[in-house]
Amino acid sequence: MTPAAVGLRCPEHSGKPQGVQKVTAAATRATTGIGSRRPNAVTLALIGINVLVYLAELAAGGNVNGTGNWIYNHGVLFANGTYSHGQVITGPINASIPAGLPAAGVHHGEWWRLMTAAFLHYGPLHLALNMFSLYFAGSILEQVIGRWRYLLLYLVSGIAGSAGALYHTPNSATAGASGAIFGVLGGLLVLERRGNIATGGQVLGLIVLNLIFTFAVPGVSIGGHVGGLVAGVLLMLAFARFRRSWQLSVASAAAVAAAAIFVAASAV
């Protein structure tokens, strides 16, 4: 969720040439009850929104890192802080806000930051790497589980990633889609373990590599990545279990989102 993106390599599935379109309809129906030939419209829309938000930040007077503008100041994730000279200033939960400055952050009721932070990025490289990963991982998952389940998983994983970041580093200003992308990878991991996609264990390997990177590199949001991953795994298990009931699928997403918000509330 901070300026470190989720890496993604194009896998060679056990020596067999496969790709987004090669997930079989039978395996897909076993998981979701729908066919596999679906366009990746939601993935492309999410990428477009992320890019448009970054361009809007630049148009609003922000610098190339995506900071120093109204959109960033009112959308980035942190628990307690204020604004001064057009910049966000964060501090500990128990820190008092100086007289004359507005209070800001989730601690002061700005809960929308749990969602908006997932659409902000620290510069073009951060944005490009995350969108590259989202395109490949998201396109596969969207076509396997369908548009609306995929969108639910992505958004709830984004919230869970923000909750994890807030719990682990409440004093940091956190932004990025990588929590949601880790949720997508978590969903693919469940499908891989269930045998619904033939990836030869490469999703698991990719997640392990990215977790090593997450814990080894300073400044990477550990809570954001782990929170998104856990939410993605839980939701994909629920979607597979309740594949013939959209009501139970939606209820499962609501339950995971509520649990994430509870975690965030415990941090502030």
MIVODO-24845 format. One line per field, with one value per residue (C-alpha): residue number from 0; residue in three letters; z, y, x. Coordinates in Angstrom, 1 decimal. Layout:
BEGIN
k <- (NUM | ...)
r <- (ALA | ...)
zz <- (Z | ...)
yy <- (Y | ...)
xx <- (X | ...)
This chain:
BEGIN
k <- (0 | 1 | 2 | 3 | 4 | 5 | 6 | 7 | 8 | 9 | 10 | 11 | 12 | 13 | 14 | 15 | 16 | 17 | 18 | 19 | 20 | 21 | 22 | 23 | 24 | 25 | 26 | 27 | 28 | 29 | 30 | 31 | 32 | 33 | 34 | 35 | 36 | 37 | 38 | 39 | 40 | 41 | 42 | 43 | 44 | 45 | 46 | 47 | 48 | 49 | 50 | 51 | 52 | 53 | 54 | 55 | 56 | 57 | 58 | 59 | 60 | 61 | 62 | 63 | 64 | 65 | 66 | 67 | 68 | 69 | 70 | 71 | 72 | 73 | 74 | 75 | 76 | 77 | 78 | 79 | 80 | 81 | 82 | 83 | 84 | 85 | 86 | 87 | 88 | 89 | 90 | 91 | 92 | 93 | 94 | 95 | 96 | 97 | 98 | 99 | 100 | 101 | 102 | 103 | 104 | 105 | 106 | 107 | 108 | 109 | 110 | 111 | 112 | 113 | 114 | 115 | 116 | 117 | 118 | 119 | 120 | 121 | 122 | 123 | 124 | 125 | 126 | 127 | 128 | 129 | 130 | 131 | 132 | 133 | 134 | 135 | 136 | 137 | 138 | 139 | 140 | 141 | 142 | 143 | 144 | 145 | 146 | 147 | 148 | 149 | 150 | 151 | 152 | 153 | 154 | 155 | 156 | 157 | 158 | 159 | 160 | 161 | 162 | 163 | 164 | 165 | 166 | 167 | 168 | 169 | 170 | 171 | 172 | 173 | 174 | 175 | 176 | 177 | 178 | 179 | 180 | 181 | 182 | 183 | 184 | 185 | 186 | 187 | 188 | 189 | 190 | 191 | 192 | 193 | 194 | 195 | 196 | 197 | 198 | 199 | 200 | 201 | 202 | 203 | 204 | 205 | 206 | 207 | 208 | 209 | 210 | 211 | 212 | 213 | 214 | 215 | 216 | 217 | 218 | 219 | 220 | 221 | 222 | 223 | 224 | 225 | 226 | 227 | 228 | 229 | 230 | 231 | 232 | 233 | 234 | 235 | 236 | 237 | 238 | 239 | 240 | 241 | 242 | 243 | 244 | 245 | 246 | 247 | 248 | 249 | 250 | 251 | 252 | 253 | 254 | 255 | 256 | 257 | 258 | 259 | 260 | 261 | 262 | 263 | 264 | 265 | 266 | 267)
r <- (MET | THR | PRO | ALA | ALA | VAL | GLY | LEU | ARG | CYS | PRO | GLU | HIS | SER | GLY | LYS | PRO | GLN | GLY | VAL | GLN | LYS | VAL | THR | ALA | ALA | ALA | THR | ARG | ALA | THR | THR | GLY | ILE | GLY | SER | ARG | ARG | PRO | ASN | ALA | VAL | THR | LEU | ALA | LEU | ILE | GLY | ILE | ASN | VAL | LEU | VAL | TYR | LEU | ALA | GLU | LEU | ALA | ALA | GLY | GLY | ASN | VAL | ASN | GLY | THR | GLY | ASN | TRP | ILE | TYR | ASN | HIS | GLY | VAL | LEU | PHE | ALA | ASN | GLY | THR | TYR | SER | HIS | GLY | GLN | VAL | ILE | THR | GLY | PRO | ILE | ASN | ALA | SER | ILE | PRO | ALA | GLY | LEU | PRO | ALA | ALA | GLY | VAL | HIS | HIS | GLY | GLU | TRP | TRP | ARG | LEU | MET | THR | ALA | ALA | PHE | LEU | HIS | TYR | GLY | PRO | LEU | HIS | LEU | ALA | LEU | ASN | MET | PHE | SER | LEU | TYR | PHE | ALA | GLY | SER | ILE | LEU | GLU | GLN | VAL | ILE | GLY | ARG | TRP | ARG | TYR | LEU | LEU | LEU | TYR | LEU | VAL | SER | GLY | ILE | ALA | GLY | SER | ALA | GLY | ALA | LEU | TYR | HIS | THR | PRO | ASN | SER | ALA | THR | ALA | GLY | ALA | SER | GLY | ALA | ILE | PHE | GLY | VAL | LEU | GLY | GLY | LEU | LEU | VAL | LEU | GLU | ARG | ARG | GLY | ASN | ILE | ALA | THR | GLY | GLY | GLN | VAL | LEU | GLY | LEU | ILE | VAL | LEU | ASN | LEU | ILE | PHE | THR | PHE | ALA | VAL | PRO | GLY | VAL | SER | ILE | GLY | GLY | HIS | VAL | GLY | GLY | LEU | VAL | ALA | GLY | VAL | LEU | LEU | MET | LEU | ALA | PHE | ALA | ARG | PHE | ARG | ARG | SER | TRP | GLN | LEU | SER | VAL | ALA | SER | ALA | ALA | ALA | VAL | ALA | ALA | ALA | ALA | ILE | PHE | VAL | ALA | ALA | SER | ALA | VAL)
zz <- (0.0 | 0.2 | -2.9 | -3.4 | -5.9 | -6.2 | -8.8 | -11.3 | -13.8 | -16.6 | -15.6 | -17.8 | -16.5 | -16.0 | -19.5 | -21.1 | -23.0 | -21.2 | -20.5 | -19.4 | -21.9 | -21.2 | -17.9 | -18.7 | -18.5 | -16.6 | -13.8 | -13.7 | -13.4 | -10.6 | -8.8 | -9.6 | -11.7 | -14.7 | -17.9 | -18.3 | -21.4 | -19.9 | -20.8 | -18.2 | -18.2 | -14.4 | -14.3 | -17.1 | -15.4 | -12.1 | -13.9 | -15.6 | -12.3 | -10.7 | -13.6 | -13.7 | -10.0 | -10.4 | -13.4 | -11.3 | -8.6 | -11.0 | -12.4 | -8.8 | -8.4 | -7.0 | -7.6 | -9.6 | -6.4 | -6.2 | -3.0 | -2.2 | -3.5 | -2.1 | -3.4 | -1.7 | 1.5 | 1.9 | 0.6 | 2.0 | 4.9 | 8.4 | 11.9 | 13.4 | 11.9 | 10.4 | 7.3 | 7.2 | 4.2 | 1.8 | 3.4 | 5.6 | 9.0 | 10.8 | 14.5 | 17.2 | 18.2 | 21.5 | 20.0 | 20.3 | 17.2 | 17.5 | 17.9 | 14.7 | 12.6 | 11.4 | 12.8 | 10.1 | 9.9 | 10.6 | 14.4 | 13.7 | 11.7 | 8.2 | 7.5 | 3.8 | 3.8 | 4.2 | 0.6 | -1.1 | -0.1 | -2.4 | -5.4 | -4.6 | -5.6 | -4.9 | -8.4 | -11.9 | -11.1 | -8.1 | -10.2 | -13.2 | -11.3 | -9.5 | -12.6 | -14.5 | -11.7 | -11.5 | -15.3 | -15.3 | -12.0 | -12.1 | -15.7 | -14.8 | -11.6 | -13.1 | -15.9 | -13.5 | -10.8 | -12.7 | -12.7 | -9.6 | -7.3 | -8.5 | -7.8 | -4.4 | -3.6 | -4.9 | -2.9 | 0.3 | 0.0 | -0.4 | 2.8 | 4.6 | 3.4 | 4.7 | 8.0 | 8.3 | 7.4 | 10.0 | 12.6 | 11.9 | 11.2 | 12.2 | 12.2 | 8.5 | 5.5 | 3.4 | -0.2 | -3.0 | -4.6 | -3.5 | -0.6 | -3.0 | -5.5 | -2.7 | -2.2 | -5.9 | -5.5 | -2.4 | -4.5 | -7.2 | -4.5 | -3.4 | -7.0 | -7.5 | -4.3 | -5.3 | -8.8 | -10.6 | -12.4 | -13.7 | -12.6 | -11.2 | -7.8 | -9.3 | -7.5 | -4.2 | -5.2 | -6.3 | -3.1 | -1.0 | -3.1 | -2.6 | 1.2 | 1.5 | -0.3 | 1.9 | 5.1 | 3.9 | 2.3 | 4.7 | 4.0 | 2.6 | 4.2 | 5.9 | 7.4 | 4.1 | 2.1 | 4.7 | 5.4 | 1.7 | 1.3 | 4.2 | 3.0 | -0.5 | 0.7 | 3.0 | 0.4 | -2.3 | 0.1 | 0.7 | -2.9 | -3.8 | -0.9 | -1.8 | -5.6 | -6.3 | -3.9 | -4.6 | -1.3 | 0.7 | -1.4 | -0.7 | 3.0 | 3.1 | 1.6 | 4.0 | 7.0 | 5.9 | 5.4 | 8.8 | 10.4 | 8.6 | 9.9 | 13.4 | 13.1 | 11.9 | 14.8 | 17.3 | 15.9 | 16.3)
yy <- (0.0 | 2.3 | 2.8 | -0.9 | -2.7 | -6.3 | -8.0 | -10.5 | -12.7 | -14.4 | -18.1 | -21.1 | -23.6 | -26.9 | -26.6 | -26.2 | -22.9 | -21.4 | -17.9 | -15.9 | -17.6 | -21.1 | -21.6 | -24.3 | -23.6 | -26.8 | -25.7 | -22.3 | -23.6 | -25.9 | -22.8 | -20.1 | -21.6 | -19.4 | -19.8 | -18.7 | -16.5 | -13.2 | -9.9 | -8.3 | -5.1 | -4.6 | -5.0 | -2.4 | -0.1 | -0.3 | 0.4 | 3.4 | 4.8 | 4.5 | 6.3 | 9.0 | 9.6 | 10.1 | 12.5 | 14.4 | 14.8 | 16.3 | 18.6 | 19.6 | 20.9 | 17.8 | 16.9 | 13.9 | 11.7 | 12.3 | 14.3 | 18.0 | 18.2 | 18.1 | 14.7 | 13.1 | 15.0 | 14.0 | 10.4 | 9.0 | 6.7 | 7.6 | 7.6 | 11.0 | 14.2 | 17.6 | 19.8 | 22.5 | 24.5 | 22.1 | 19.0 | 16.1 | 15.9 | 12.7 | 11.9 | 9.3 | 8.5 | 10.4 | 13.4 | 16.6 | 18.8 | 22.3 | 25.1 | 26.5 | 23.5 | 21.0 | 17.5 | 14.8 | 11.0 | 7.9 | 8.7 | 11.7 | 9.9 | 10.0 | 6.4 | 6.8 | 6.8 | 3.0 | 2.9 | 6.0 | 5.2 | 2.1 | 4.4 | 6.7 | 6.1 | 7.5 | 8.5 | 6.9 | 4.0 | 2.9 | 3.2 | 1.4 | -1.6 | -2.0 | -1.6 | -4.1 | -6.6 | -5.9 | -6.4 | -9.9 | -11.2 | -9.4 | -10.4 | -14.1 | -13.9 | -11.8 | -14.3 | -17.3 | -15.9 | -13.3 | -9.6 | -8.8 | -11.3 | -10.1 | -6.5 | -7.4 | -9.3 | -6.4 | -3.7 | -5.6 | -6.7 | -3.0 | -2.2 | -5.0 | -3.9 | -0.4 | -1.9 | -3.9 | -0.9 | 1.2 | -1.5 | -2.0 | 1.5 | 4.0 | 7.0 | 6.5 | 8.0 | 4.9 | 4.7 | 2.2 | -0.6 | -3.4 | -4.5 | -5.1 | -6.8 | -9.1 | -10.0 | -10.9 | -13.1 | -14.7 | -15.5 | -17.1 | -19.1 | -20.7 | -21.6 | -23.0 | -25.1 | -26.4 | -27.3 | -24.9 | -23.2 | -25.0 | -22.8 | -25.4 | -23.8 | -20.5 | -18.4 | -19.7 | -19.0 | -15.5 | -14.7 | -16.1 | -14.0 | -10.8 | -11.5 | -11.8 | -8.5 | -7.0 | -8.0 | -7.3 | -3.9 | -0.9 | 1.3 | -1.4 | -1.7 | -5.1 | -4.7 | -3.6 | -6.6 | -9.2 | -7.7 | -7.8 | -11.3 | -12.7 | -11.0 | -12.4 | -15.9 | -15.8 | -14.3 | -16.8 | -19.7 | -18.2 | -17.6 | -21.2 | -22.5 | -20.4 | -20.3 | -20.9 | -18.2 | -14.6 | -13.6 | -15.7 | -14.4 | -10.8 | -11.6 | -13.1 | -10.0 | -7.8 | -10.0 | -9.7 | -6.0 | -5.6 | -7.6 | -5.3 | -2.2 | -3.7 | -4.2 | -0.6 | 0.7 | -1.2 | 0.7 | 4.2)
xx <- (0.0 | 3.1 | 5.3 | 6.0 | 4.0 | 3.0 | 5.1 | 3.6 | 5.3 | 3.5 | 3.5 | 4.2 | 1.7 | 3.5 | 5.0 | 1.6 | 0.9 | -2.0 | -3.3 | -6.3 | -8.6 | -7.4 | -9.2 | -11.8 | -15.5 | -16.0 | -13.6 | -15.2 | -18.7 | -17.6 | -16.4 | -18.9 | -21.7 | -20.9 | -19.0 | -15.4 | -15.5 | -16.1 | -14.3 | -12.1 | -14.2 | -14.1 | -10.3 | -9.9 | -12.4 | -10.5 | -7.2 | -8.9 | -10.2 | -6.7 | -5.1 | -7.8 | -7.4 | -3.6 | -4.2 | -6.8 | -4.2 | -1.8 | -4.5 | -5.3 | -1.8 | -0.1 | 3.5 | 4.6 | 4.5 | 0.8 | 1.0 | 0.4 | -3.1 | -6.7 | -7.4 | -4.4 | -4.9 | -8.5 | -8.1 | -4.8 | -5.0 | -3.9 | -5.4 | -4.7 | -3.4 | -4.0 | -3.3 | -0.7 | 0.4 | -1.3 | 0.4 | -0.8 | 0.8 | 0.3 | 0.8 | 0.2 | -3.4 | -3.2 | -1.5 | -3.5 | -4.2 | -2.6 | -5.1 | -6.4 | -5.6 | -8.3 | -8.4 | -8.2 | -7.9 | -9.9 | -9.7 | -11.8 | -14.5 | -13.0 | -13.8 | -13.9 | -10.1 | -10.3 | -11.5 | -10.1 | -6.5 | -6.7 | -7.1 | -4.1 | -0.5 | 2.9 | 4.0 | 3.8 | 6.1 | 4.1 | 0.9 | 2.3 | 3.6 | 0.4 | -1.8 | 0.5 | -0.1 | -3.8 | -4.2 | -2.8 | -4.0 | -7.3 | -8.1 | -7.8 | -9.8 | -12.6 | -13.1 | -13.2 | -15.5 | -17.5 | -17.7 | -19.6 | -18.0 | -14.6 | -15.5 | -16.7 | -13.5 | -11.4 | -13.1 | -13.4 | -9.8 | -8.9 | -10.8 | -9.1 | -5.7 | -6.4 | -7.5 | -4.4 | -2.2 | -4.1 | -3.6 | 0.1 | 1.2 | -1.5 | 0.9 | 1.9 | 0.2 | -0.6 | -1.8 | -1.9 | -3.9 | -1.5 | -3.7 | -6.6 | -4.2 | -3.0 | -6.6 | -6.9 | -3.8 | -5.4 | -8.4 | -6.3 | -4.4 | -7.7 | -8.6 | -5.1 | -5.2 | -8.7 | -7.5 | -9.8 | -6.9 | -3.8 | -1.0 | 1.4 | 1.8 | 3.1 | 0.4 | 1.7 | 5.3 | 4.4 | 2.7 | 5.6 | 8.1 | 6.0 | 5.6 | 9.4 | 9.7 | 7.0 | 8.8 | 12.4 | 12.0 | 11.6 | 8.6 | 6.3 | 2.9 | 3.1 | -0.4 | -1.8 | -0.5 | -1.3 | -4.8 | -5.7 | -4.3 | -6.3 | -9.5 | -9.0 | -8.5 | -11.6 | -13.8 | -12.8 | -13.4 | -16.9 | -17.6 | -16.7 | -18.8 | -21.8 | -21.4 | -25.0 | -26.3 | -25.6 | -27.3 | -24.8 | -21.9 | -22.9 | -23.4 | -19.9 | -18.4 | -20.3 | -19.1 | -15.4 | -15.8 | -17.4 | -14.5 | -12.0 | -13.7 | -13.7 | -10.0 | -9.6 | -11.7 | -9.6 | -6.6 | -8.0)
